[in-house]
């Protein structure tokens, strides 16, 4: 259970006040001890105010907000009965390079649409075409948060940079998960597969109770896997597919593999 | 009436504070899995680095004083 430091502000103010009094007294009476005490109190009072946490949301509220949207996505995909592959489209498919969409083809083994075909539906959150569907991925906001933390857009990075920086963003900056490992492997056909292992993601409990996702929803990915797919597609400039996701230890470890599609 | 602490007293105080801050910052780092403590860890780390740097500056001044003294 998280301990909330709710009393930090009054304690800081008391420390600042006492510290200021001690410092003033030490100057009047030339007392080294009082000066040390005053300096310490003032410093720690300021530190307590400065390192106060940002607004935190109870985990149970986050889970309550997250579950319905993912369940709706799952039901929507099943209703439309799309059977094709789910592909994360790179920035070159869109007029606005910061846009990211996923393309779900109606039938299996259908080729990807052309950028001109995609751009007609670019601004719609969900767009159905005769051959497939364009959808805003669930990890889009998380990927924007990652870019904001990184200080640059993923378009300006490359795969190697991503392998170095994403774990730091996940673990240290945003504390999304306890650990993230990313490795890339090239196979004999020169296509690249990326493996990601996420340990203790923040939503591990949410997905313990959620219904089993369909094959298609698993290919879209949960918000974290989706955000990683968006990062990969932007960094490489190529379409990406989530080929496999596995959950272990009650959702505490997730392994996902991403295939970069050579066009 | 003057400030009762000398430059070297402040240097000593900076050293002690830097050690406390650096150790605290490292122990509550998310890399050790300690994610239940609700403080802004990045700011704490920045403060500890600034205080350490200030201490090192006082050390540099001390060394310069020793070198340049006749």
Contacts between the chains, C-beta under 8 A, distances in Angstrom:
chain1	res1	chain2	res2	distance
A	1	B	36	7.8
A	2	B	36	5.3
A	2	B	38	5.9
A	3	B	36	7.0
A	3	B	37	7.3
A	3	B	38	6.9
A	4	B	38	5.9
A	5	B	38	5.9
A	5	B	39	6.7
A	26	B	4	5.3
A	27	B	1	5.7
A	27	B	2	7.4
A	27	B	3	6.2
A	27	B	4	6.8
A	28	B	1	6.6
A	30	B	1	7.5
A	30	B	2	7.4
A	30	B	4	4.9
A	31	B	4	6.0
A	32	B	4	5.0
A	32	B	5	6.4
A	32	B	9	6.7
A	34	B	4	7.7
A	35	B	3	7.1
A	35	B	4	4.6
A	35	B	5	4.8
A	35	B	9	7.8
A	36	B	5	7.3
A	36	B	9	7.5
A	36	B	13	6.5
A	39	B	5	7.3
A	39	B	10	8.0
A	39	B	13	6.3
A	40	B	13	7.5
A	40	B	17	7.8
A	43	B	17	6.7
A	47	B	44	7.8
A	47	B	47	6.2
A	50	B	40	7.8
A	50	B	43	5.8
A	50	B	47	6.8
A	51	B	39	4.8
A	51	B	40	4.8
A	51	B	43	4.9
A	51	B	44	4.9
A	51	B	47	7.2
A	52	B	39	7.2
A	52	B	40	6.8
A	53	B	38	4.4
A	53	B	39	5.6
A	53	B	40	5.7
A	54	B	40	6.7
A	56	B	38	6.1
A	171	B	30	5.5
A	171	B	31	6.3
A	172	B	29	7.6
A	172	B	30	5.6
A	172	B	31	7.1
A	172	B	42	7.8
A	173	B	42	7.3
A	175	B	30	5.3
A	175	B	35	5.4
A	178	B	30	7.7
A	178	B	33	5.8
A	178	B	35	7.4
